[in-house]
Amino acid sequence: MLAIGMAWYLIFEFYPMIKIYWAFTNIGQVAPSKVSFVGIANFAKLFSMAQFRRALWNTFYISFLKIVVGFPVPIIYALLLNEMRFSFAKRSIQTIIYVPHFLSWVVIGAIWYIILSPANSPNAQFFELLGKKPIFWWASDRYIRGLLVATDIWRNAGYGTIIYLASIMSIDPNLYEAAIIDGANRWQQTWHVTLAGIKQVIIILLILRIGKILNLFKQVFVLTTPIVRSPSDVLMTYAYRTGIQQMQIGYAMAVSLFKAAVGLSLVLLSNWIAKKIKEEGVF
């Protein structure tokens, strides 16, 4: 059962690491016969490029919004579903919020482009009822980051909800009975029993989420256009554009290696902080 998953990671995650040394060469900038070792020249060039600094800022800003706004959503969903007493409604809602996780970003992009189109769409009909001109959400610098956060929540919140619900189911029912005997109301039971019982899971998932803070590509690549590049260009789309479209392979590899190093550092730092506050980390 593990073979397929392991093969995928070996081919697409570990095998490309063999080419890491490209980040220290001028490959793509000169003829193949003249490729040479340039040390950290590509890394020194990073922060001198305004586009790289913009992409770095956008990456951190969008990821920060996703964590602050999006990370609590599946926890809230799980708590609300846990309080539901009608099993049919509970299963139905759980299925509805989980389905988007199985859709690719291409499909999700098509769905939301249709919904938020400025013509012949629910968006256009809504603004028509208000007597106003429809907003072209996908072509607005003002709204594009919010759309990226909202669509990410819509797609992934259901998956996180399943994990938290499974953790809640593992809490000993005797703890709730003891809390009731002590006079705890529903909110106090949720705070002191339910949330306390899944605290370790929350911390582990938060650490893993922080480790992926720079892994923004598919969503941004599919949902954005050059019109809104300024507020939405991130490190991976910048690396794609410089490495694939402009063939500055060595420089693009340096961008990717920088992203990987920062991601690893954030995981180690957040895990260290979790240990310092007497909580369980990932390792």
Secondary structure, DSSP 8 states (H G I E B T S, - for coil): -HHHHHHHHIIIIIGGGGGGGGGGB-BTTB-GGG--B-TTHHHHHHTT-HHHHHHHHHHHHHHHHIIIIITHHHHHHHHHHHH---HHHHHHHHHHHHGGGGS-HHHHHHHHHHHT-SSSSHHHHHHHHTTS----GGG-TTTHHHHHHHHHHHHHHHHHHHHHHHHHHTS-HHHHHHHHHTT--HHHHIIIIIHHHTHHHHHHHHHHHHHTTT---HHHHHH--GGGHHHH--HHHHHHIIIIIS--HHHHHHHHHHHHHHHHHHHHHHHHHHHHTT-----
